Amino acid sequence: MTDLPYGRGGTPLQNLILRGHKNTKLSAFKLVDEMDAGPIYLKTDLSLEGTAGEIYSRASHAAADMIHRLIEGKCTPKPQVGTPTIFKRRTSEQSRLPAVSTLNDLYDFVRMLDAPGYPHAFLGHGQYRFEFFDVVESDKELTARVRIVPRQP
């Protein structure tokens, strides 16, 4: 989900949003021994607007279109050009809400984790964990749903 060789490695969506990207490329590439280093068959544009779930849905549709193009056999792989930027896979603990300077930064943090299989943005308070999802941004405020669960020992 990056414009390879930029963004090789783990959790690309979250790493892109944290770096302030609004758009990216979906890259189809040949697998080789080195992670995400194979030659590129084709790329397509991908917006990073909306929740992580919405972005993944758009990405899956774009990937299906790319697969059809690959099956047609008209794509010739080309070596990646440029210096690779490596993304490190994020851990569950990194989903704890950080101190941020703007509402937009907070919005981006919550939405980038709002997809099945990802630990939602959270805060701990006492013996409870507050998990945030379904965030909506308006002019001067954010609205989100919260799930409150006992902290795990």
Phi and psi in radians as a Rosetta constraint file:
Dihedral C 1 N 2 CA 2 C 2 CIRCULARHARMONIC -2.395 0.35
Dihedral N 2 CA 2 C 2 N 3 CIRCULARHARMONIC 2.942 0.35
Dihedral C 2 N 3 CA 3 C 3 CIRCULARHARMONIC -1.538 0.35
Dihedral N 3 CA 3 C 3 N 4 CIRCULARHARMONIC 1.314 0.35
Dihedral C 3 N 4 CA 4 C 4 CIRCULARHARMONIC -0.897 0.35
Dihedral N 4 CA 4 C 4 N 5 CIRCULARHARMONIC 2.454 0.35
Dihedral C 4 N 5 CA 5 C 5 CIRCULARHARMONIC -1.525 0.35
Dihedral N 5 CA 5 C 5 N 6 CIRCULARHARMONIC 0.059 0.35
Dihedral C 5 N 6 CA 6 C 6 CIRCULARHARMONIC -1.275 0.35
Dihedral N 6 CA 6 C 6 N 7 CIRCULARHARMONIC 2.234 0.35
Dihedral C 6 N 7 CA 7 C 7 CIRCULARHARMONIC 1.529 0.35
Dihedral N 7 CA 7 C 7 N 8 CIRCULARHARMONIC 0.526 0.35
Dihedral C 7 N 8 CA 8 C 8 CIRCULARHARMONIC -1.182 0.35
Dihedral N 8 CA 8 C 8 N 9 CIRCULARHARMONIC 2.546 0.35
Dihedral C 8 N 9 CA 9 C 9 CIRCULARHARMONIC 1.958 0.35
Dihedral N 9 CA 9 C 9 N 10 CIRCULARHARMONIC -2.680 0.35
Dihedral C 9 N 10 CA 10 C 10 CIRCULARHARMONIC -1.572 0.35
Dihedral N 10 CA 10 C 10 N 11 CIRCULARHARMONIC 2.777 0.35
Dihedral C 10 N 11 CA 11 C 11 CIRCULARHARMONIC 0.655 0.35
Dihedral N 11 CA 11 C 11 N 12 CIRCULARHARMONIC 1.057 0.35
Dihedral C 11 N 12 CA 12 C 12 CIRCULARHARMONIC -1.088 0.35
Dihedral N 12 CA 12 C 12 N 13 CIRCULARHARMONIC -0.710 0.35
Dihedral C 12 N 13 CA 13 C 13 CIRCULARHARMONIC -1.021 0.35
Dihedral N 13 CA 13 C 13 N 14 CIRCULARHARMONIC -0.874 0.35
Dihedral C 13 N 14 CA 14 C 14 CIRCULARHARMONIC -1.127 0.35
Dihedral N 14 CA 14 C 14 N 15 CIRCULARHARMONIC -0.718 0.35
Dihedral C 14 N 15 CA 15 C 15 CIRCULARHARMONIC -1.140 0.35
Dihedral N 15 CA 15 C 15 N 16 CIRCULARHARMONIC -0.646 0.35
Dihedral C 15 N 16 CA 16 C 16 CIRCULARHARMONIC -1.143 0.35
Dihedral N 16 CA 16 C 16 N 17 CIRCULARHARMONIC -0.838 0.35
Dihedral C 16 N 17 CA 17 C 17 CIRCULARHARMONIC -1.106 0.35
Dihedral N 17 CA 17 C 17 N 18 CIRCULARHARMONIC -0.748 0.35
Dihedral C 17 N 18 CA 18 C 18 CIRCULARHARMONIC -1.069 0.35
Dihedral N 18 CA 18 C 18 N 19 CIRCULARHARMONIC -0.475 0.35
Dihedral C 18 N 19 CA 19 C 19 CIRCULARHARMONIC -1.570 0.35
Dihedral N 19 CA 19 C 19 N 20 CIRCULARHARMONIC 0.095 0.35
Dihedral C 19 N 20 CA 20 C 20 CIRCULARHARMONIC 1.498 0.35
Dihedral N 20 CA 20 C 20 N 21 CIRCULARHARMONIC 0.191 0.35
Dihedral C 20 N 21 CA 21 C 21 CIRCULARHARMONIC -1.237 0.35
Dihedral N 21 CA 21 C 21 N 22 CIRCULARHARMONIC 2.456 0.35
Dihedral C 21 N 22 CA 22 C 22 CIRCULARHARMONIC -1.851 0.35
Dihedral N 22 CA 22 C 22 N 23 CIRCULARHARMONIC -0.360 0.35
Dihedral C 22 N 23 CA 23 C 23 CIRCULARHARMONIC -2.461 0.35
Dihedral N 23 CA 23 C 23 N 24 CIRCULARHARMONIC 2.769 0.35
Dihedral C 23 N 24 CA 24 C 24 CIRCULARHARMONIC -2.618 0.35
Dihedral N 24 CA 24 C 24 N 25 CIRCULARHARMONIC -2.961 0.35
Dihedral C 24 N 25 CA 25 C 25 CIRCULARHARMONIC -2.124 0.35
Dihedral N 25 CA 25 C 25 N 26 CIRCULARHARMONIC 2.603 0.35
Dihedral C 25 N 26 CA 26 C 26 CIRCULARHARMONIC -1.752 0.35
Dihedral N 26 CA 26 C 26 N 27 CIRCULARHARMONIC 2.124 0.35
Dihedral C 26 N 27 CA 27 C 27 CIRCULARHARMONIC -1.896 0.35
Dihedral N 27 CA 27 C 27 N 28 CIRCULARHARMONIC 2.263 0.35
Dihedral C 27 N 28 CA 28 C 28 CIRCULARHARMONIC -1.768 0.35
Dihedral N 28 CA 28 C 28 N 29 CIRCULARHARMONIC 2.130 0.35
Dihedral C 28 N 29 CA 29 C 29 CIRCULARHARMONIC -2.461 0.35
Dihedral N 29 CA 29 C 29 N 30 CIRCULARHARMONIC 2.793 0.35
Dihedral C 29 N 30 CA 30 C 30 CIRCULARHARMONIC -1.384 0.35
Dihedral N 30 CA 30 C 30 N 31 CIRCULARHARMONIC 2.349 0.35
Dihedral C 30 N 31 CA 31 C 31 CIRCULARHARMONIC -1.302 0.35
Dihedral N 31 CA 31 C 31 N 32 CIRCULARHARMONIC 2.353 0.35
Dihedral C 31 N 32 CA 32 C 32 CIRCULARHARMONIC -2.335 0.35
Dihedral N 32 CA 32 C 32 N 33 CIRCULARHARMONIC 3.088 0.35
Dihedral C 32 N 33 CA 33 C 33 CIRCULARHARMONIC -1.049 0.35
Dihedral N 33 CA 33 C 33 N 34 CIRCULARHARMONIC -0.690 0.35
Dihedral C 33 N 34 CA 34 C 34 CIRCULARHARMONIC -1.405 0.35
Dihedral N 34 CA 34 C 34 N 35 CIRCULARHARMONIC 2.393 0.35
Dihedral C 34 N 35 CA 35 C 35 CIRCULARHARMONIC -1.060 0.35
Dihedral N 35 CA 35 C 35 N 36 CIRCULARHARMONIC 2.199 0.35
Dihedral C 35 N 36 CA 36 C 36 CIRCULARHARMONIC 0.983 0.35
Dihedral N 36 CA 36 C 36 N 37 CIRCULARHARMONIC 0.479 0.35
Dihedral C 36 N 37 CA 37 C 37 CIRCULARHARMONIC -1.852 0.35
Dihedral N 37 CA 37 C 37 N 38 CIRCULARHARMONIC -0.009 0.35
Dihedral C 37 N 38 CA 38 C 38 CIRCULARHARMONIC -1.244 0.35
Dihedral N 38 CA 38 C 38 N 39 CIRCULARHARMONIC 2.900 0.35
Dihedral C 38 N 39 CA 39 C 39 CIRCULARHARMONIC -1.125 0.35
Dihedral N 39 CA 39 C 39 N 40 CIRCULARHARMONIC 2.601 0.35
Dihedral C 39 N 40 CA 40 C 40 CIRCULARHARMONIC -1.585 0.35
Dihedral N 40 CA 40 C 40 N 41 CIRCULARHARMONIC 2.239 0.35
Dihedral C 40 N 41 CA 41 C 41 CIRCULARHARMONIC -1.472 0.35
Dihedral N 41 CA 41 C 41 N 42 CIRCULARHARMONIC -0.818 0.35
Dihedral C 41 N 42 CA 42 C 42 CIRCULARHARMONIC -2.901 0.35
Dihedral N 42 CA 42 C 42 N 43 CIRCULARHARMONIC 2.864 0.35
Dihedral C 42 N 43 CA 43 C 43 CIRCULARHARMONIC -2.358 0.35
Dihedral N 43 CA 43 C 43 N 44 CIRCULARHARMONIC 2.669 0.35
Dihedral C 43 N 44 CA 44 C 44 CIRCULARHARMONIC -2.454 0.35
Dihedral N 44 CA 44 C 44 N 45 CIRCULARHARMONIC 2.665 0.35
Dihedral C 44 N 45 CA 45 C 45 CIRCULARHARMONIC -1.227 0.35
Dihedral N 45 CA 45 C 45 N 46 CIRCULARHARMONIC 2.590 0.35
Dihedral C 45 N 46 CA 46 C 46 CIRCULARHARMONIC -2.539 0.35
Dihedral N 46 CA 46 C 46 N 47 CIRCULARHARMONIC 2.167 0.35
Dihedral C 46 N 47 CA 47 C 47 CIRCULARHARMONIC -1.350 0.35
Dihedral N 47 CA 47 C 47 N 48 CIRCULARHARMONIC 2.502 0.35
Dihedral C 47 N 48 CA 48 C 48 CIRCULARHARMONIC -1.805 0.35
Dihedral N 48 CA 48 C 48 N 49 CIRCULARHARMONIC 0.371 0.35
Dihedral C 48 N 49 CA 49 C 49 CIRCULARHARMONIC -1.371 0.35
Dihedral N 49 CA 49 C 49 N 50 CIRCULARHARMONIC 2.610 0.35
Dihedral C 49 N 50 CA 50 C 50 CIRCULARHARMONIC 1.595 0.35
Dihedral N 50 CA 50 C 50 N 51 CIRCULARHARMONIC -3.016 0.35
Dihedral C 50 N 51 CA 51 C 51 CIRCULARHARMONIC -1.313 0.35
Dihedral N 51 CA 51 C 51 N 52 CIRCULARHARMONIC 2.887 0.35
Dihedral C 51 N 52 CA 52 C 52 CIRCULARHARMONIC -1.000 0.35
Dihedral N 52 CA 52 C 52 N 53 CIRCULARHARMONIC -0.715 0.35
Dihedral C 52 N 53 CA 53 C 53 CIRCULARHARMONIC -1.060 0.35
Dihedral N 53 CA 53 C 53 N 54 CIRCULARHARMONIC -0.743 0.35
Dihedral C 53 N 54 CA 54 C 54 CIRCULARHARMONIC -1.147 0.35
Dihedral N 54 CA 54 C 54 N 55 CIRCULARHARMONIC -0.702 0.35
Dihedral C 54 N 55 CA 55 C 55 CIRCULARHARMONIC -1.133 0.35
Dihedral N 55 CA 55 C 55 N 56 CIRCULARHARMONIC -0.776 0.35
Dihedral C 55 N 56 CA 56 C 56 CIRCULARHARMONIC -1.097 0.35
Dihedral N 56 CA 56 C 56 N 57 CIRCULARHARMONIC -0.630 0.35
Dihedral C 56 N 57 CA 57 C 57 CIRCULARHARMONIC -1.104 0.35
Dihedral N 57 CA 57 C 57 N 58 CIRCULARHARMONIC -0.819 0.35
Dihedral C 57 N 58 CA 58 C 58 CIRCULARHARMONIC -1.078 0.35
Dihedral N 58 CA 58 C 58 N 59 CIRCULARHARMONIC -0.705 0.35
Dihedral C 58 N 59 CA 59 C 59 CIRCULARHARMONIC -1.109 0.35
Dihedral N 59 CA 59 C 59 N 60 CIRCULARHARMONIC -0.673 0.35
Dihedral C 59 N 60 CA 60 C 60 CIRCULARHARMONIC -1.171 0.35
Dihedral N 60 CA 60 C 60 N 61 CIRCULARHARMONIC -0.659 0.35
Dihedral C 60 N 61 CA 61 C 61 CIRCULARHARMONIC -1.148 0.35
Dihedral N 61 CA 61 C 61 N 62 CIRCULARHARMONIC -0.752 0.35
Dihedral C 61 N 62 CA 62 C 62 CIRCULARHARMONIC -1.117 0.35
Dihedral N 62 CA 62 C 62 N 63 CIRCULARHARMONIC -0.694 0.35
Dihedral C 62 N 63 CA 63 C 63 CIRCULARHARMONIC -1.119 0.35
Dihedral N 63 CA 63 C 63 N 64 CIRCULARHARMONIC -0.677 0.35
Dihedral C 63 N 64 CA 64 C 64 CIRCULARHARMONIC -1.076 0.35
Dihedral N 64 CA 64 C 64 N 65 CIRCULARHARMONIC -0.741 0.35
Dihedral C 64 N 65 CA 65 C 65 CIRCULARHARMONIC -1.090 0.35
Dihedral N 65 CA 65 C 65 N 66 CIRCULARHARMONIC -0.701 0.35
Dihedral C 65 N 66 CA 66 C 66 CIRCULARHARMONIC -1.131 0.35
Dihedral N 66 CA 66 C 66 N 67 CIRCULARHARMONIC -0.702 0.35
Dihedral C 66 N 67 CA 67 C 67 CIRCULARHARMONIC -1.061 0.35
Dihedral N 67 CA 67 C 67 N 68 CIRCULARHARMONIC -0.742 0.35
Dihedral C 67 N 68 CA 68 C 68 CIRCULARHARMONIC -1.046 0.35
Dihedral N 68 CA 68 C 68 N 69 CIRCULARHARMONIC -0.736 0.35
Dihedral C 68 N 69 CA 69 C 69 CIRCULARHARMONIC -1.130 0.35
Dihedral N 69 CA 69 C 69 N 70 CIRCULARHARMONIC -0.676 0.35
Dihedral C 69 N 70 CA 70 C 70 CIRCULARHARMONIC -1.158 0.35
Dihedral N 70 CA 70 C 70 N 71 CIRCULARHARMONIC -0.698 0.35
Dihedral C 70 N 71 CA 71 C 71 CIRCULARHARMONIC -1.097 0.35
Dihedral N 71 CA 71 C 71 N 72 CIRCULARHARMONIC -0.618 0.35
Dihedral C 71 N 72 CA 72 C 72 CIRCULARHARMONIC -1.089 0.35
Dihedral N 72 CA 72 C 72 N 73 CIRCULARHARMONIC -0.338 0.35
Dihedral C 72 N 73 CA 73 C 73 CIRCULARHARMONIC 1.347 0.35
Dihedral N 73 CA 73 C 73 N 74 CIRCULARHARMONIC 0.346 0.35
Dihedral C 73 N 74 CA 74 C 74 CIRCULARHARMONIC -1.742 0.35
Dihedral N 74 CA 74 C 74 N 75 CIRCULARHARMONIC 0.187 0.35
Dihedral C 74 N 75 CA 75 C 75 CIRCULARHARMONIC -1.837 0.35
Dihedral N 75 CA 75 C 75 N 76 CIRCULARHARMONIC 2.236 0.35
Dihedral C 75 N 76 CA 76 C 76 CIRCULARHARMONIC -1.921 0.35
Dihedral N 76 CA 76 C 76 N 77 CIRCULARHARMONIC 2.160 0.35
Dihedral C 76 N 77 CA 77 C 77 CIRCULARHARMONIC -1.164 0.35
Dihedral N 77 CA 77 C 77 N 78 CIRCULARHARMONIC 2.439 0.35
Dihedral C 77 N 78 CA 78 C 78 CIRCULARHARMONIC -2.149 0.35
Dihedral N 78 CA 78 C 78 N 79 CIRCULARHARMONIC 2.462 0.35
Dihedral C 78 N 79 CA 79 C 79 CIRCULARHARMONIC -1.017 0.35
Dihedral N 79 CA 79 C 79 N 80 CIRCULARHARMONIC 2.581 0.35
Dihedral C 79 N 80 CA 80 C 80 CIRCULARHARMONIC -1.175 0.35
Dihedral N 80 CA 80 C 80 N 81 CIRCULARHARMONIC 2.479 0.35
Dihedral C 80 N 81 CA 81 C 81 CIRCULARHARMONIC -2.086 0.35
Dihedral N 81 CA 81 C 81 N 82 CIRCULARHARMONIC 2.300 0.35
Dihedral C 81 N 82 CA 82 C 82 CIRCULARHARMONIC 2.009 0.35
Dihedral N 82 CA 82 C 82 N 83 CIRCULARHARMONIC 3.009 0.35
Dihedral C 82 N 83 CA 83 C 83 CIRCULARHARMONIC -1.457 0.35
Dihedral N 83 CA 83 C 83 N 84 CIRCULARHARMONIC 2.204 0.35
Dihedral C 83 N 84 CA 84 C 84 CIRCULARHARMONIC -1.140 0.35
Dihedral N 84 CA 84 C 84 N 85 CIRCULARHARMONIC 2.494 0.35
Dihedral C 84 N 85 CA 85 C 85 CIRCULARHARMONIC -1.942 0.35
Dihedral N 85 CA 85 C 85 N 86 CIRCULARHARMONIC 2.193 0.35
Dihedral C 85 N 86 CA 86 C 86 CIRCULARHARMONIC -1.775 0.35
Dihedral N 86 CA 86 C 86 N 87 CIRCULARHARMONIC 2.272 0.35
Dihedral C 86 N 87 CA 87 C 87 CIRCULARHARMONIC -1.721 0.35
Dihedral N 87 CA 87 C 87 N 88 CIRCULARHARMONIC 2.356 0.35
Dihedral C 87 N 88 CA 88 C 88 CIRCULARHARMONIC -1.578 0.35
Dihedral N 88 CA 88 C 88 N 89 CIRCULARHARMONIC 2.464 0.35
Dihedral C 88 N 89 CA 89 C 89 CIRCULARHARMONIC -1.117 0.35
Dihedral N 89 CA 89 C 89 N 90 CIRCULARHARMONIC 2.325 0.35
Dihedral C 89 N 90 CA 90 C 90 CIRCULARHARMONIC -1.389 0.35
Dihedral N 90 CA 90 C 90 N 91 CIRCULARHARMONIC 2.619 0.35
Dihedral C 90 N 91 CA 91 C 91 CIRCULARHARMONIC -1.731 0.35
Dihedral N 91 CA 91 C 91 N 92 CIRCULARHARMONIC 2.868 0.35
Dihedral C 91 N 92 CA 92 C 92 CIRCULARHARMONIC -1.024 0.35
Dihedral N 92 CA 92 C 92 N 93 CIRCULARHARMONIC -0.691 0.35
Dihedral C 92 N 93 CA 93 C 93 CIRCULARHARMONIC -1.091 0.35
Dihedral N 93 CA 93 C 93 N 94 CIRCULARHARMONIC -0.456 0.35
Dihedral C 93 N 94 CA 94 C 94 CIRCULARHARMONIC -1.287 0.35
Dihedral N 94 CA 94 C 94 N 95 CIRCULARHARMONIC -0.016 0.35
Dihedral C 94 N 95 CA 95 C 95 CIRCULARHARMONIC -1.506 0.35
Dihedral N 95 CA 95 C 95 N 96 CIRCULARHARMONIC -0.077 0.35
Dihedral C 95 N 96 CA 96 C 96 CIRCULARHARMONIC -1.121 0.35
Dihedral N 96 CA 96 C 96 N 97 CIRCULARHARMONIC 2.301 0.35
Dihedral C 96 N 97 CA 97 C 97 CIRCULARHARMONIC -1.041 0.35
Dihedral N 97 CA 97 C 97 N 98 CIRCULARHARMONIC 2.157 0.35
Dihedral C 97 N 98 CA 98 C 98 CIRCULARHARMONIC -1.510 0.35
Dihedral N 98 CA 98 C 98 N 99 CIRCULARHARMONIC 2.931 0.35
Dihedral C 98 N 99 CA 99 C 99 CIRCULARHARMONIC -1.258 0.35
Dihedral N 99 CA 99 C 99 N 100 CIRCULARHARMONIC 2.153 0.35
Dihedral C 99 N 100 CA 100 C 100 CIRCULARHARMONIC -2.147 0.35
Dihedral N 100 CA 100 C 100 N 101 CIRCULARHARMONIC 2.805 0.35
Dihedral C 100 N 101 CA 101 C 101 CIRCULARHARMONIC -1.659 0.35
Dihedral N 101 CA 101 C 101 N 102 CIRCULARHARMONIC -0.322 0.35
Dihedral C 101 N 102 CA 102 C 102 CIRCULARHARMONIC -2.382 0.35
Dihedral N 102 CA 102 C 102 N 103 CIRCULARHARMONIC 2.755 0.35
Dihedral C 102 N 103 CA 103 C 103 CIRCULARHARMONIC -1.091 0.35
Dihedral N 103 CA 103 C 103 N 104 CIRCULARHARMONIC -0.621 0.35
Dihedral C 103 N 104 CA 104 C 104 CIRCULARHARMONIC -1.097 0.35
Dihedral N 104 CA 104 C 104 N 105 CIRCULARHARMONIC -0.694 0.35
Dihedral C 104 N 105 CA 105 C 105 CIRCULARHARMONIC -1.108 0.35
Dihedral N 105 CA 105 C 105 N 106 CIRCULARHARMONIC -0.698 0.35
Dihedral C 105 N 106 CA 106 C 106 CIRCULARHARMONIC -1.150 0.35
Dihedral N 106 CA 106 C 106 N 107 CIRCULARHARMONIC -0.759 0.35
Dihedral C 106 N 107 CA 107 C 107 CIRCULARHARMONIC -0.989 0.35
Dihedral N 107 CA 107 C 107 N 108 CIRCULARHARMONIC -0.854 0.35
Dihedral C 107 N 108 CA 108 C 108 CIRCULARHARMONIC -1.046 0.35
Dihedral N 108 CA 108 C 108 N 109 CIRCULARHARMONIC -0.702 0.35
Dihedral C 108 N 109 CA 109 C 109 CIRCULARHARMONIC -1.134 0.35
Dihedral N 109 CA 109 C 109 N 110 CIRCULARHARMONIC -0.767 0.35
Dihedral C 109 N 110 CA 110 C 110 CIRCULARHARMONIC -1.208 0.35
Dihedral N 110 CA 110 C 110 N 111 CIRCULARHARMONIC -0.788 0.35
Dihedral C 110 N 111 CA 111 C 111 CIRCULARHARMONIC -1.196 0.35
Dihedral N 111 CA 111 C 111 N 112 CIRCULARHARMONIC -0.533 0.35
Dihedral C 111 N 112 CA 112 C 112 CIRCULARHARMONIC -1.209 0.35
Dihedral N 112 CA 112 C 112 N 113 CIRCULARHARMONIC -0.267 0.35
Dihedral C 112 N 113 CA 113 C 113 CIRCULARHARMONIC -1.893 0.35
Dihedral N 113 CA 113 C 113 N 114 CIRCULARHARMONIC 0.129 0.35
Dihedral C 113 N 114 CA 114 C 114 CIRCULARHARMONIC -1.662 0.35
Dihedral N 114 CA 114 C 114 N 115 CIRCULARHARMONIC 1.256 0.35
Dihedral C 114 N 115 CA 115 C 115 CIRCULARHARMONIC -2.649 0.35
Dihedral N 115 CA 115 C 115 N 116 CIRCULARHARMONIC 2.637 0.35
Dihedral C 115 N 116 CA 116 C 116 CIRCULARHARMONIC -0.974 0.35
Dihedral N 116 CA 116 C 116 N 117 CIRCULARHARMONIC 2.417 0.35
Dihedral C 116 N 117 CA 117 C 117 CIRCULARHARMONIC 1.593 0.35
Dihedral N 117 CA 117 C 117 N 118 CIRCULARHARMONIC -0.129 0.35
Dihedral C 117 N 118 CA 118 C 118 CIRCULARHARMONIC -1.845 0.35
Dihedral N 118 CA 118 C 118 N 119 CIRCULARHARMONIC 2.496 0.35
Dihedral C 118 N 119 CA 119 C 119 CIRCULARHARMONIC -1.254 0.35
Dihedral N 119 CA 119 C 119 N 120 CIRCULARHARMONIC 2.104 0.35
Dihedral C 119 N 120 CA 120 C 120 CIRCULARHARMONIC -1.056 0.35
Dihedral N 120 CA 120 C 120 N 121 CIRCULARHARMONIC 2.740 0.35
Dihedral C 120 N 121 CA 121 C 121 CIRCULARHARMONIC -0.982 0.35
Dihedral N 121 CA 121 C 121 N 122 CIRCULARHARMONIC 2.453 0.35
Dihedral C 121 N 122 CA 122 C 122 CIRCULARHARMONIC -2.586 0.35
Dihedral N 122 CA 122 C 122 N 123 CIRCULARHARMONIC 2.829 0.35
Dihedral C 122 N 123 CA 123 C 123 CIRCULARHARMONIC -2.277 0.35
Dihedral N 123 CA 123 C 123 N 124 CIRCULARHARMONIC 2.573 0.35
Dihedral C 123 N 124 CA 124 C 124 CIRCULARHARMONIC -1.822 0.35
Dihedral N 124 CA 124 C 124 N 125 CIRCULARHARMONIC 2.472 0.35
Dihedral C 124 N 125 CA 125 C 125 CIRCULARHARMONIC -2.568 0.35
Dihedral N 125 CA 125 C 125 N 126 CIRCULARHARMONIC 2.032 0.35
Dihedral C 125 N 126 CA 126 C 126 CIRCULARHARMONIC 1.034 0.35
Dihedral N 126 CA 126 C 126 N 127 CIRCULARHARMONIC -2.268 0.35
Dihedral C 126 N 127 CA 127 C 127 CIRCULARHARMONIC -1.613 0.35
Dihedral N 127 CA 127 C 127 N 128 CIRCULARHARMONIC 0.192 0.35
Dihedral C 127 N 128 CA 128 C 128 CIRCULARHARMONIC -2.070 0.35
Dihedral N 128 CA 128 C 128 N 129 CIRCULARHARMONIC 2.706 0.35
Dihedral C 128 N 129 CA 129 C 129 CIRCULARHARMONIC -2.047 0.35
Dihedral N 129 CA 129 C 129 N 130 CIRCULARHARMONIC 2.218 0.35
Dihedral C 129 N 130 CA 130 C 130 CIRCULARHARMONIC -1.821 0.35
Dihedral N 130 CA 130 C 130 N 131 CIRCULARHARMONIC 1.988 0.35
Dihedral C 130 N 131 CA 131 C 131 CIRCULARHARMONIC -1.832 0.35
Dihedral N 131 CA 131 C 131 N 132 CIRCULARHARMONIC 2.291 0.35
Dihedral C 131 N 132 CA 132 C 132 CIRCULARHARMONIC -1.906 0.35
Dihedral N 132 CA 132 C 132 N 133 CIRCULARHARMONIC 2.415 0.35
Dihedral C 132 N 133 CA 133 C 133 CIRCULARHARMONIC -2.769 0.35
Dihedral N 133 CA 133 C 133 N 134 CIRCULARHARMONIC 3.056 0.35
Dihedral C 133 N 134 CA 134 C 134 CIRCULARHARMONIC 0.916 0.35
Dihedral N 134 CA 134 C 134 N 135 CIRCULARHARMONIC 0.790 0.35
Dihedral C 134 N 135 CA 135 C 135 CIRCULARHARMONIC -1.317 0.35
Dihedral N 135 CA 135 C 135 N 136 CIRCULARHARMONIC 2.467 0.35
Dihedral C 135 N 136 CA 136 C 136 CIRCULARHARMONIC -2.247 0.35
Dihedral N 136 CA 136 C 136 N 137 CIRCULARHARMONIC 2.337 0.35
Dihedral C 136 N 137 CA 137 C 137 CIRCULARHARMONIC -1.803 0.35
Dihedral N 137 CA 137 C 137 N 138 CIRCULARHARMONIC 2.276 0.35
Dihedral C 137 N 138 CA 138 C 138 CIRCULARHARMONIC -2.180 0.35
Dihedral N 138 CA 138 C 138 N 139 CIRCULARHARMONIC -3.020 0.35
Dihedral C 138 N 139 CA 139 C 139 CIRCULARHARMONIC -0.877 0.35
Dihedral N 139 CA 139 C 139 N 140 CIRCULARHARMONIC -0.893 0.35
Dihedral C 139 N 140 CA 140 C 140 CIRCULARHARMONIC -2.262 0.35
Dihedral N 140 CA 140 C 140 N 141 CIRCULARHARMONIC 0.312 0.35
Dihedral C 140 N 141 CA 141 C 141 CIRCULARHARMONIC -2.770 0.35
Dihedral N 141 CA 141 C 141 N 142 CIRCULARHARMONIC 2.874 0.35
Dihedral C 141 N 142 CA 142 C 142 CIRCULARHARMONIC -2.058 0.35
Dihedral N 142 CA 142 C 142 N 143 CIRCULARHARMONIC 2.530 0.35
Dihedral C 142 N 143 CA 143 C 143 CIRCULARHARMONIC -2.168 0.35
Dihedral N 143 CA 143 C 143 N 144 CIRCULARHARMONIC 2.337 0.35
Dihedral C 143 N 144 CA 144 C 144 CIRCULARHARMONIC -2.540 0.35
Dihedral N 144 CA 144 C 144 N 145 CIRCULARHARMONIC 2.770 0.35
Dihedral C 144 N 145 CA 145 C 145 CIRCULARHARMONIC -1.536 0.35
Dihedral N 145 CA 145 C 145 N 146 CIRCULARHARMONIC 2.665 0.35
Dihedral C 145 N 146 CA 146 C 146 CIRCULARHARMONIC -2.347 0.35
Dihedral N 146 CA 146 C 146 N 147 CIRCULARHARMONIC 2.421 0.35
Dihedral C 146 N 147 CA 147 C 147 CIRCULARHARMONIC -1.968 0.35
Dihedral N 147 CA 147 C 147 N 148 CIRCULARHARMONIC 2.280 0.35
Dihedral C 147 N 148 CA 148 C 148 CIRCULARHARMONIC -1.940 0.35
Dihedral N 148 CA 148 C 148 N 149 CIRCULARHARMONIC 2.109 0.35
Dihedral C 148 N 149 CA 149 C 149 CIRCULARHARMONIC -2.300 0.35
Dihedral N 149 CA 149 C 149 N 150 CIRCULARHARMONIC 2.659 0.35
Dihedral C 149 N 150 CA 150 C 150 CIRCULARHARMONIC -1.085 0.35
Dihedral N 150 CA 150 C 150 N 151 CIRCULARHARMONIC 2.481 0.35
Dihedral C 150 N 151 CA 151 C 151 CIRCULARHARMONIC -1.140 0.35
Dihedral N 151 CA 151 C 151 N 152 CIRCULARHARMONIC 2.547 0.35
Dihedral C 151 N 152 CA 152 C 152 CIRCULARHARMONIC -1.346 0.35
Dihedral N 152 CA 152 C 152 N 153 CIRCULARHARMONIC 2.434 0.35
